[in-house]
Amino acid sequence: GTLTENKMTVMSARYAGYQYEHVVGQGEQDNSLGAKMLSAFKTNAAKSRLLCESILLNVSPTSTVSIKPETGSTFYVGNPTDCALIKLTQQLSCDADSLRVAFKEGSSMLDWGVHSIPFSSQRKRMSWMVKRADGSASLPYPGRYRMYSKGAPTQMLAACTSFVTDITAAGATSTKPLEARDRQAFMDMVATCQSKGLRALALAYRDFDDVPKGGWGGNGDLETNMTVITVVGIEDPLRPSVPGAIAECHKAGIDVRMCTGDALTTAVAIAKGCRILRGSDLGEGGQPKTGFAMTGAEFDDRVHLKDSSKPETVRRVFDPEINDAVDRLAEPFLLDEAGNKVLDQKIFDDLWPTLRVLARCQPEDKVCHRYYGILSYIRLSSHSQSL
């Protein structure tokens, strides 16, 4: 939200075998993604129902979307990504309160459902479990319980084994095994979204016959064997003042650097749009030159020393094949007496002068702490003497 307006809108969706796109610049109400989907669904309300359930039953209860009567503009409260999804359900003519009341459990302290798993930057997803609702408007789940999950496409697709291909008017869901070519088709859409500066998000579900052994909170394998519902692309427009402000910084000799949780391709597109990445920073095909943009995981690996005397441990590492972070076995980082990672000052000094975009950052990557986080190392770097 520093560079962008935090007024997110779902602009594209791959759902039940079709690709849907918001038509930009021709009037939101007539050409919104939801209006296009409703037109395609015709009288099949179950297609809207599945999408709306997967959104409205897996967002923060404090996230709301309303229309200001005096201006007619949309007003978001809460998580901007959740609000963008809620806005899509409104375009689909779905009432959140009416849908959620069917999933309220009297014995639960939650606003709806039986259990929730909050979002974490390690898992890159959040999930919510609901008990099958009675009534003609409800979808016919195969089991008594359903878990809805949403998160980063790479991690979500890795946890899915099938995907939705169709929903009948009666609510029966058709699925197919998620094979390599299907994963690639979803990831191609993700790449297209990210190249436009859109944030991609995947939504999925999993059905359960009963409460798992050990309960909902005592089972670490819940978010596996899921079924992909949709992958969406969400736009968050740049603040109009940002490009000019960054240009003024450049005139004053100040380099602006960007730390973000967005995927690398999305971050690069945004950085180019607001001129954090300038023409001189770009190489062939308009892509950043080597060292000008990277993920937090790659930066972490390159600037910190490793401890070869200890056995490998599961930690975040950079995977060049997917250009993103994954959790896998790797040499542990070397720690000092206080338990902080030990910096390789020479490598940091080599990287820092050209680095403009740091993507897929975890919160600790942004923390300004003397021994931990990229901002702290500016004070340690010999290059900082020239700032």
N, C-alpha and C positions, 0 to 999 in steps of 0.2 A: 503493500500500500504506500510505500514511500515514493515510488516512481509512478505508480498506477493509481487509478481513481477508487479502487476497491468497489467498483460497480459492475460486478461480473454478470455475464449473460452466456447461456449455453448456445453455441453457434452451430454445432454439428453433432450428429449421433449416428452410430452404426447399430441398428437394432432390428432383430428378428429378420435378418437377411437383406435389409435395405439400408441405404445411406441417405440421411436427411440433412439438409443444409438450410441455415438461416440466410435469407437474401438480404445483403447489406445495403443500406442506403435507399430502400424503397418503402419505408414505413413499417415500423416494428409490428404494429397490430395486424396488418394485412399479410406480412411476410415472416412472422416469427416462426421459429423452429416448431413450437407447439402447434401453431395453426396449420403448418404443413403436415405435421404428423397426424393431427386429427382428420384432415382431409383424406389422407392416405388410409387411415384406419376405417373410415366410413362408419358402418354401424357396429364394428367390433370393439365394444367397450372394454373387453378383457385385455386388449393390447395396451390401452391406456392404464388400466388397473395395475398390471404388473409393473409398469414403469413407475407409476405413482407410489405404489407400495414400497418399491425398492428405494425410493428417494425419501418419502415422508416418514418411513419407519426406521430410517438410519441417518438422521441428522440431529443436531443439538436441539433440544426442546426450546432453547432460548432464541433460536434463529427464526425470524419472522420477516415476511414481505408484505408491505401494505402500499396503498396508493394515497398520496397526499391530496385531499379534496380541493385545496385551493390552487394547486398547480397541475394536478394530474400526473405528477412524476412518481416513479417507484421509490419507496423508502425501505432500506435494508436495516435490520437490527440483528446483530450476532455475526456468525461466521460468514464471510462473503461467498465462499464456495457453496456452502449449504444454501444460502439465499438464492444464488443463481439457479440451483437445482429446484428449489421450492417455486421460484418464478416459472420454471418450465412446467411444473404440475398445475400452476394456475392457468397457464396457456392451454393446458389440456383439460381445463374446466373441472379440475378435481378440488374438492374442499378438504383441507387437511384435517380439521376437527372431526368431521363426519367419518373420515377414513380411520383415524386413530382411535376413536372411541370403541370400535369393535375389537381392538387389540389391548384394551386396558385390563390389567389383571388386578383383582381386588387385593390379593396378598402381596403385591409388589409395590415397592416404593418408587418405581420408575413411572414416568408419565404414560408409558405404554410398554408392552412387552414384558419379558421375564428376566432378561439379562443383557447387558451391553459391555462391549470391549472398547474402551476409548482409543482414539487415534494415538499412535506413537511414531516418532520419526525413525525408529528402528524397523518396525513392521510396515510402515507407510500405508496403513489402512485402519479403518474402524468398522465395527460390526455390531449388529443388534439382533437379538433373538426374540421371536414372537410366537405365541401359541396360535394355531389355526383358528380363525374366527368363523362363527356360524353365520348363516344368512345367504341369501341368493346373490348378493353383490360380491361375496368373497371368492377368491380363487381356490380351486380344488387342489390343495397341497397333497402330495403323496403321503407325507408323514404328519404327525401331530404338531411338529414345530418347524419353523423355518428361520434360518439366519440370513439376514441381508448384510452384505459387506461392500465397502467401496474404498478405493485407494489408487495408488500409483499403478499404471497399467503393467509395467514390467513385473512388479512383484505380484500383482493380482493374477495376471495370466499364468505366471509360474505356479500359482496355487489352484488353478482351475483345470478340470479334465474334460469339460464339455461346454457347449454354448447353445443359447436359444436360437432356434431357426424359425419358429412360428408359434402363434398363440391362436387357438380357435375361438370362435365367438362364445363357446361354452366355458372357456378358460383353460382348456387342456394345453399344456406347454409341450411343444416338440423340441427335442434337443439332438445334437450330434456330438460325437467325440471331438475334442479339440486337438486336431492333428497339426503337424508342423506348418502346413500351408495355411491353415486357418489362423494360427498364431501370427504368422507373417502378415496376413491380410489385416488383422487388427493392429499390428505394430506399424504397418505401412500408413494406416490412418493416423496413428499417433505421431509418426514422423511428419506427416503433412500438417497436422495441427500445430506441432511445435515449430515448424518452419514459418508459420504465420504468426507466431507469438502467442498461440492459444495454449492453455493448460489442459492436458489430457487427464481423464479420470475414468476408471473402469468400475462398473457395478456388477455384482454377482450375488448368487444365493446358494444355499445348501439346505436340504431337507433332512429332518431327523425323525425317526419313528417315536423316540421317547427321549427323556432327559439322559444325556450321556453318563456313563459310570463315573462317579467322582463329582458329578454336577457340572454346571456350566462354567463355574469359576475354577474348577480343578482339572481342566482338560486343555492341554496345550496344542491339540491337533484339530481344533474346531475349524480353523480357517484353512482347510485343505479340501481337495476333491470338490471344489465349487463349480458352479455353472455360470458362465459369463452371460449377463443380461444385455449390457450395452457398454460401449466406450464413447465418451462424449468429449467435445472440445469446448473449452470455456474461455471467453475473451474478457480481459480486464484492460480497458483502454488506458493509454498513457495520460497522466495529468497534462493539460495543455501547456502549463508553465515549465514543465521539466526540460524539454530540449533547449529552450532559451537560457534557463538557469545553468545548465551544464556548459553551454557555449560560453557563458560569462566566466565560469570557473576556468575553462581552457584559456580564455584571454588573459586571466590573471596568473596563468602558469600552474594551475592546480589540476592534477590528474584525479579524475573521479573513478572510483572502483566500486564494483557491484557484488554484494554477497546475497545470495537468494536460495530459497529452497526449491525453486523451479528446476526442471530438467535442463540440461546443458543447451540443447537446441532452442528451447523456449527462451532461456536467459539470453542467448546470443541474439535472437530476433528482437527482443525488447531492448537490449543494449545498443543494437544498431539503430533502432527506431528513435532512441533518445540521444544518440550520438556519443554514448560512452565508448563505443567502438567506432572509430573514425576510419576513413578510407585508408590511411597509412597503416592501420592495424590489421587490415584484411589482405588476404592473399588470393590465390586462384579460386574462382567460383564464388567470391565474396565471403569466404570463410575466414575466421580468425587465424592469423599466423600462429605458428607454434609458440606456446607459452603465454598467449594473450587471453585464453579462456580455458578453464578446466573445472572439474568437479572437486568438491571438498575432499572426497576420498582419495583422489589422485594427489592433491596437494598434501594431504596428511601423510600419505605414503612416501612422498618424495622428500619432504623437509624434516622428517623425524627419523632418528636412528633406530635400528632394530636390535633386539637382544638375541643373538644366535645361540647363547648358552642355555636358553630355555626352550621347552617343547612348543610346537605350534599351537595356536589357540584360534578359536573362531572369532573373527573380528571383521569390521568393515574394510573392504579392499576395493580398488578400482579395477573394473573389468573392461579392457579396451575393446573387446568384441561387441559389447552392447553400449559402450561409452557411458557407463553408469556404475553405481556402487552395488556391491553384493556382499553378503556375509558368507565367509568361507575360512578354511584353515589357512593360517599364514603366520610368519614369524611375529612374535609379540613386539611391541615397542619397548625400547630401553627407557626405563624410568629413573628419575633422580630420587634422592632421599625423601623428598616430599611426595613422591608418587606421581609427579608430572612427567610428561613426555619430554625427552631430550632433543633439542633442536639441532639440526645440522646447519650451522649458521652460514657456511659457504654456499650450500645449495639454495638456502632461502634467499641469500643475497643475489644469487644468479637469477632466481625466478621472479622476485618481487618487482623489479623495475618495469617489466612488460605486462605483468598480470593485470587484466582489467575486469574480468568476469570470473567469479567463483560460484559455481552452481551446485545444486543438490547439497547445500550446507545443512548440517545438523545444528541445533542451537549452540552447542559448545564451540562450533567453528566460528561463531560470531561473537563469542564472549570476550570482552576486553579484560583479560586477566594477565597478570605479569608473566606467568609461566604457561598459559594455555590459550590458544586461539590466535587467529591471524592478526587481529588488531594489536595484540600485545607485542607481536614480533616486529611491528614497525618501529617501536622504540628501541629494539635490540639491533635492528639492521643498520649496517654502516651507510646504506643508501638514505636512511631517514635523516642523516645529517644535512642533506641538501634540501629537505622540504621546508 
